[in-house]
Amino acid sequence: MKSNKIILGVFILLIGFIFTQCKKDEPEPQVVEKNIVPSRFKVDIPESISSENKQTKSTASDTLAGNDIYQHLRSFIFIGESAANIVQNIMVAIAVYEINKPMTTTFNGDKDGRPKNLVVIENSQFENTTYEFQLTIIDANSSTEADGGKAIQVFWNTNPIKGIAILKPYNIDRTSNTNIPNAMYRIDYNEDGSLGYDAHMFVTIAGIPLSTDIYAINTLKMFAGKKADIVDVYGNSNHPNAQFFTNETGFNWAFVASANQTGNVGIAEVGLPPSDLNSESRTDILETNSLYNVFYNHAHQAYPSADSTAIAPYLVNTQAPGYFNNYGFIQGGTAPSSNYTALESRIENLKPFNPSVISSLTLSFKE
């Protein structure tokens, strides 16, 4: 999981960027009396299904088994949640520095020292929606490049809170992020109840350079929706180098999950469809390509003369769903207690995204 920790480190570096050394160059427009900045811009995901991977294998051997897949899932969800955390910090920074009105500002980046232009406007159109406010930050010295030097764009409405944030780390800090020149991520956050949740978000990450790590991730898209104490999560992460026993490479971690925030327990169902699978069918993604089926089929392909006893260690904890508590993965297939009953029925109504679409994700700013 070394590559995923590097990715997280890159994202977390951005938090230190926030709008220091501001210098207002333009005459100030009329001040908006109320704070225009949303107080929330993310859904908190319980630790049971979202956490850095600090667990070790449950057996002394190096045999790949189902618990490894479930444990890694928590890390991939955590990567998505960490991206949303950075957006939340940016929104807090906007409020702290009193960016509470339409304005134009120039400042030097805290990390790279390069001039950044910041513009806040009202009544912005984006993707067939009118937003009350749009904030754009541009790396001034690269404004003539193909991406216009755009570092951050945030669109939002205040009541109910609804918005989109798009970030490009390279243009935020060209000193620390030279190794990820094309990485971008986007958060779509909404509290209008349109999907039946008190709040929901979509997290999309694209353009991550691929390392040689077998589980290296290059794209991710996930949904998280909160209703009272329950948080539902579904999505896919793409892993072009991933292999399971054979030489076949390129798989999605496709997942549906649900967790109780108060009890900090959760469950998840994981499929391992090929990255190029072009299907929106829950059956194709999570059943035909279930964790158990992929491990069973690939293990038999890799070891055609092996009997069931030899294959059995690879199938440990591959049954669905996987059960989690605040310490992480517990077991697969059978619920540890009745605390999980309500969550089991919830994930049956969730499905991941089309794997082939996730594998070829791209992101862009508003022109």
C-alpha positions as CSV (number, residue, x, y, z in Angstrom):
1,M,0.0,0.0,0.0
2,K,3.0,2.3,-0.2
3,S,1.7,4.0,-3.4
4,N,-1.6,4.8,-1.8
5,K,0.1,6.4,1.2
6,I,2.1,8.6,-1.3
7,I,-1.1,9.7,-2.9
8,L,-2.6,10.6,0.4
9,G,0.5,12.5,1.3
10,V,0.2,14.5,-1.9
11,F,-3.4,15.4,-1.1
12,I,-2.7,16.3,2.6
13,L,0.1,18.6,1.5
14,L,-2.5,20.8,-0.1
15,I,-4.1,21.7,3.2
16,G,-1.1,23.8,4.0
17,F,-1.5,25.9,0.9
18,I,-4.5,27.9,2.0
19,F,-4.5,31.5,0.8
20,T,-1.7,33.1,2.8
21,Q,-0.1,36.5,2.0
22,C,-3.3,37.8,0.4
23,K,-3.1,41.2,-1.3
24,K,-6.2,42.8,-2.6
25,D,-5.5,44.7,-5.8
26,E,-8.9,45.7,-7.0
27,P,-11.4,48.2,-5.5
28,E,-13.7,46.3,-3.1
29,P,-17.2,45.7,-4.3
30,Q,-20.2,46.0,-2.0
31,V,-19.8,43.6,0.9
32,V,-22.3,40.8,1.2
33,E,-23.7,41.1,4.7
34,K,-24.0,37.3,5.4
35,N,-21.2,34.8,5.2
36,I,-21.4,33.3,1.7
37,V,-19.2,30.3,2.4
38,P,-20.9,26.9,3.2
39,S,-20.2,25.6,6.6
40,R,-20.2,22.0,5.3
41,F,-18.9,20.5,2.0
42,K,-18.4,16.8,2.7
43,V,-20.0,13.6,4.2
44,D,-18.1,12.1,7.1
45,I,-17.7,8.3,6.5
46,P,-17.4,6.1,9.6
47,E,-14.0,4.7,10.4
48,S,-15.3,1.2,10.1
49,I,-15.2,1.4,6.3
50,S,-12.8,4.3,5.8
51,S,-9.3,4.3,7.3
52,E,-5.7,4.0,6.4
53,N,-4.7,0.4,6.1
54,K,-2.9,-0.3,9.4
55,Q,-4.0,-3.9,9.7
56,T,-1.6,-6.8,9.0
57,K,-2.5,-10.2,7.5
58,S,-4.6,-12.4,9.7
59,T,-2.3,-15.4,8.9
60,A,1.4,-15.9,9.2
61,S,1.7,-16.8,5.5
62,D,1.8,-14.5,2.5
63,T,-1.2,-16.2,0.9
64,L,-3.5,-13.6,-0.7
65,A,-7.0,-14.0,0.8
66,G,-10.3,-12.2,1.0
67,N,-9.4,-10.2,4.1
68,D,-6.6,-8.5,2.2
69,I,-9.1,-7.2,-0.4
70,Y,-11.6,-6.0,2.2
71,Q,-8.8,-4.3,4.2
72,H,-7.5,-2.5,1.1
73,L,-11.0,-1.3,0.4
74,R,-11.0,0.8,3.6
75,S,-7.9,2.5,2.3
76,F,-9.4,3.3,-1.1
77,I,-12.5,4.8,0.5
78,F,-10.2,6.8,2.8
79,I,-8.4,8.2,-0.2
80,G,-11.7,9.5,-1.6
81,E,-12.7,10.9,1.8
82,S,-9.3,12.6,2.2
83,A,-9.9,14.5,-1.0
84,A,-13.2,15.7,0.4
85,N,-11.5,16.7,3.6
86,I,-9.2,19.0,1.6
87,V,-12.1,20.7,0.0
88,Q,-13.7,21.2,3.4
89,N,-10.4,22.9,4.6
90,I,-10.4,25.1,1.6
91,M,-14.0,26.3,2.3
92,V,-13.0,27.0,6.0
93,A,-10.0,29.0,4.7
94,I,-12.2,31.1,2.5
95,A,-14.3,32.0,5.6
96,V,-11.2,32.7,7.8
97,Y,-9.7,35.1,5.2
98,E,-13.1,36.9,4.8
99,I,-13.5,36.1,1.2
100,N,-17.2,36.8,1.6
101,K,-18.1,38.9,-1.4
102,P,-17.4,39.1,-5.2
103,M,-13.8,40.2,-5.5
104,T,-10.4,39.9,-7.2
105,T,-7.3,39.2,-5.2
106,T,-3.6,38.4,-6.0
107,F,-1.4,36.5,-3.5
108,N,1.8,34.4,-3.6
109,G,1.5,30.6,-3.0
110,D,2.7,29.7,0.4
111,K,4.6,26.7,-0.9
112,D,5.9,27.6,-4.4
113,G,5.9,31.4,-4.0
114,R,4.3,31.9,-7.4
115,P,1.6,34.6,-7.9
116,K,-1.9,33.3,-7.8
117,N,-5.0,35.2,-9.1
118,L,-8.2,34.7,-7.2
119,V,-11.6,35.7,-8.5
120,V,-15.0,35.4,-6.9
121,I,-18.1,36.1,-9.0
122,E,-21.8,35.8,-8.6
123,N,-24.4,33.9,-10.7
124,S,-22.2,31.5,-12.5
125,Q,-23.5,28.9,-14.9
126,F,-21.9,25.4,-14.9
127,E,-23.3,22.1,-16.2
128,N,-26.8,23.4,-16.7
129,T,-27.0,24.8,-13.1
130,T,-26.8,28.4,-11.9
131,Y,-24.7,28.8,-8.8
132,E,-24.8,31.9,-6.5
133,F,-21.0,32.1,-6.4
134,Q,-17.9,30.8,-8.2
135,L,-14.3,31.0,-6.9
136,T,-11.4,30.5,-9.3
137,I,-7.7,30.5,-8.4
138,I,-5.2,30.5,-11.3
139,D,-1.4,30.1,-11.2
140,A,-0.7,33.4,-12.9
141,N,2.5,32.5,-14.6
142,S,0.9,29.5,-16.4
143,S,-2.3,31.1,-17.5
144,T,-1.4,30.6,-21.2
145,E,-1.0,26.9,-20.8
146,A,-3.6,24.4,-22.0
147,D,-5.4,24.2,-18.6
148,G,-5.3,28.0,-18.2
149,G,-3.2,27.6,-15.1
150,K,-6.4,26.8,-13.1
151,A,-5.7,25.5,-9.6
152,I,-9.1,25.6,-7.9
153,Q,-12.7,26.2,-9.0
154,V,-15.5,26.1,-6.5
155,F,-19.2,26.7,-7.4
156,W,-21.8,26.8,-4.7
157,N,-25.3,27.7,-3.5
158,T,-25.9,28.6,0.1
159,N,-29.5,27.4,0.8
160,P,-29.7,24.5,0.5
161,I,-25.9,23.9,0.3
162,K,-25.0,22.6,-3.1
163,G,-21.7,22.9,-4.8
164,I,-18.8,21.5,-6.9
165,A,-15.1,21.9,-6.2
166,I,-12.4,21.0,-8.8
167,L,-8.7,21.0,-7.9
168,K,-5.4,20.5,-9.7
169,P,-2.6,20.1,-7.2
170,Y,0.2,20.9,-9.7
171,N,-1.2,24.4,-10.2
172,I,-1.8,24.9,-6.5
173,D,1.9,24.2,-5.6
174,R,4.4,23.6,-8.4
175,T,7.2,22.9,-5.9
176,S,5.7,19.9,-4.1
177,N,3.5,18.4,-6.8
178,T,5.9,18.1,-9.8
179,N,5.4,14.4,-9.8
180,I,1.6,14.7,-10.4
181,P,1.3,17.3,-13.2
182,N,-2.1,15.9,-14.5
183,A,-3.8,14.7,-11.3
184,M,-7.1,16.3,-10.6
185,Y,-10.1,15.7,-8.3
186,R,-13.6,16.9,-7.9
187,I,-16.2,16.9,-5.1
188,D,-19.9,17.3,-5.8
189,Y,-21.7,18.0,-2.6
190,N,-25.5,18.4,-2.0
191,E,-27.9,18.9,0.9
192,D,-31.1,19.4,-1.1
193,G,-32.3,15.8,-0.4
194,S,-32.6,15.0,-4.1
195,L,-31.3,11.5,-3.7
196,G,-33.1,10.7,-0.4
197,Y,-30.2,11.6,1.9
198,D,-29.7,14.5,4.3
199,A,-26.4,15.1,2.5
200,H,-24.5,13.3,-0.2
201,M,-21.3,13.7,-2.2
202,F,-19.6,12.3,-5.3
203,V,-15.8,12.2,-5.2
204,T,-13.9,11.8,-8.5
205,I,-10.1,11.5,-8.8
206,A,-8.3,11.2,-12.2
207,G,-4.8,11.6,-13.7
208,I,-2.8,10.0,-10.9
209,P,0.5,8.8,-12.4
210,L,0.8,5.0,-12.2
211,S,3.5,3.5,-10.0
212,T,4.8,0.0,-10.2
213,D,2.9,-1.1,-7.1
214,I,0.6,-4.0,-7.8
215,Y,-2.3,-2.2,-6.2
216,A,-1.5,1.3,-7.5
217,I,-4.6,3.4,-8.2
218,N,-5.0,5.8,-11.1
219,T,-8.7,6.7,-11.0
220,L,-11.5,6.6,-8.4
221,K,-15.1,7.6,-8.2
222,M,-17.4,7.1,-5.2
223,F,-20.7,8.2,-3.7
224,A,-21.3,8.8,0.0
225,G,-24.8,9.6,1.3
226,K,-25.8,10.2,4.9
227,K,-29.3,9.7,6.3
228,A,-29.5,10.1,10.1
229,D,-26.8,7.8,11.5
230,I,-26.4,5.7,8.3
231,V,-23.9,6.3,5.6
232,D,-24.1,4.5,2.3
233,V,-21.1,4.4,0.0
234,Y,-20.5,2.9,-3.4
235,G,-18.0,3.3,-6.2
236,N,-15.0,2.0,-8.0
237,S,-11.2,2.5,-7.9
238,N,-9.1,1.4,-10.9
239,H,-5.9,-0.6,-10.5
240,P,-4.2,-1.2,-13.9
241,N,-1.4,-3.3,-12.3
242,A,-3.6,-5.6,-10.2
243,Q,-3.2,-9.3,-10.6
244,F,-4.9,-12.2,-8.8
245,F,-2.8,-15.4,-9.2
246,T,-2.6,-15.2,-13.1
247,N,-0.9,-12.8,-15.5
248,E,-4.1,-11.0,-16.3
249,T,-3.8,-7.4,-15.2
250,G,-6.2,-4.5,-14.8
251,F,-9.1,-4.6,-12.3
252,N,-11.6,-2.4,-10.5
253,W,-12.2,-2.6,-6.8
254,A,-16.0,-2.1,-7.3
255,F,-17.9,-1.8,-4.0
256,V,-21.1,-1.1,-2.2
257,A,-21.0,-0.4,1.6
258,S,-23.1,0.9,4.4
259,A,-22.1,1.9,7.9
260,N,-23.8,3.0,11.2
261,Q,-22.1,6.1,12.4
262,T,-23.1,5.8,16.0
263,G,-22.2,2.1,16.4
264,N,-19.2,2.4,14.0
265,V,-20.0,-0.9,12.3
266,G,-20.2,-1.4,8.6
267,I,-20.5,-4.0,5.8
268,A,-19.3,-4.1,2.2
269,E,-19.7,-6.2,-0.9
270,V,-16.7,-6.1,-3.3
271,G,-16.4,-7.1,-6.9
272,L,-13.2,-7.3,-8.9
273,P,-14.4,-6.8,-12.5
274,P,-11.8,-6.3,-15.3
275,S,-11.0,-2.6,-15.9
276,D,-12.5,-2.8,-19.4
277,L,-15.8,-4.4,-18.4
278,N,-18.5,-2.2,-20.1
279,S,-21.5,-2.9,-17.9
280,E,-23.8,-1.1,-15.5
281,S,-25.3,-4.3,-14.2
282,R,-25.0,-5.0,-10.5
283,T,-25.1,-8.7,-11.4
284,D,-22.2,-8.4,-13.8
285,I,-20.1,-6.3,-11.5
286,L,-20.7,-7.7,-8.0
287,E,-22.0,-11.2,-8.6
288,T,-20.3,-12.6,-11.8
289,N,-17.1,-10.8,-10.8
290,S,-17.6,-11.3,-7.0
291,L,-14.5,-11.5,-4.9
292,Y,-15.1,-15.2,-4.4
293,N,-15.6,-16.0,-8.1
294,V,-12.6,-14.1,-9.2
295,F,-10.3,-15.7,-6.6
296,Y,-11.8,-19.1,-7.3
297,N,-11.5,-18.9,-11.0
298,H,-8.1,-17.3,-11.1
299,A,-6.6,-19.7,-8.5
300,H,-7.8,-22.7,-10.5
301,Q,-6.3,-21.1,-13.7
302,A,-3.0,-20.5,-12.0
303,Y,-2.9,-24.0,-10.3
304,P,-4.9,-26.3,-12.6
305,S,-3.7,-29.5,-10.9
306,A,-4.5,-28.2,-7.4
307,D,-7.3,-29.9,-5.4
308,S,-9.8,-28.1,-3.3
309,T,-7.7,-28.4,-0.2
310,A,-4.8,-26.5,-1.8
311,I,-7.1,-23.8,-3.2
312,A,-9.0,-23.3,0.1
313,P,-6.5,-20.9,1.8
314,Y,-7.0,-18.4,-1.1
315,L,-10.8,-18.4,-0.6
316,V,-10.7,-17.5,3.1
317,N,-13.0,-14.5,3.8
318,T,-13.9,-14.1,0.1
319,Q,-17.7,-14.6,0.8
320,A,-19.9,-11.5,0.7
321,P,-20.5,-9.3,2.5
322,G,-17.5,-8.3,4.5
323,Y,-18.2,-7.1,8.1
324,F,-16.3,-4.3,9.8
325,N,-16.1,-2.5,13.1
326,N,-14.0,0.4,14.3
327,Y,-10.9,-1.7,14.2
328,G,-11.5,-2.7,10.6
329,F,-12.4,-5.9,8.8
330,I,-13.7,-8.8,10.9
331,Q,-14.9,-11.6,8.6
332,G,-16.7,-12.4,5.4
333,G,-19.9,-14.2,4.7
334,T,-21.5,-14.4,8.2
335,A,-22.5,-11.6,10.4
336,P,-20.7,-11.4,13.8
337,S,-24.0,-10.2,15.5
338,S,-27.4,-8.8,14.8
339,N,-26.0,-5.3,14.8
340,Y,-25.5,-5.7,11.0
341,T,-29.0,-6.8,10.0
342,A,-30.3,-3.4,8.9
343,L,-27.1,-2.7,6.9
344,E,-27.4,-5.9,5.0
345,S,-30.6,-4.9,3.3
346,R,-29.3,-1.4,2.4
347,I,-26.4,-2.6,0.3
348,E,-28.7,-4.7,-1.8
349,N,-30.1,-1.5,-3.3
350,L,-26.7,0.0,-4.2
351,K,-24.5,-0.7,-7.2
352,P,-21.0,0.6,-8.4
353,F,-20.3,2.5,-11.6
354,N,-19.5,1.1,-15.0
355,P,-15.9,-0.2,-14.6
356,S,-14.8,0.8,-18.1
357,V,-16.0,4.4,-17.5
358,I,-14.1,4.6,-14.2
359,S,-11.0,3.3,-15.8
360,S,-10.9,6.1,-18.4
361,L,-12.0,9.0,-16.2
362,T,-10.9,12.5,-17.0
363,L,-11.6,15.8,-15.3
364,S,-11.5,19.4,-16.5
365,F,-12.3,22.9,-15.3
366,K,-14.9,25.3,-16.6
367,E,-13.5,27.2,-19.4
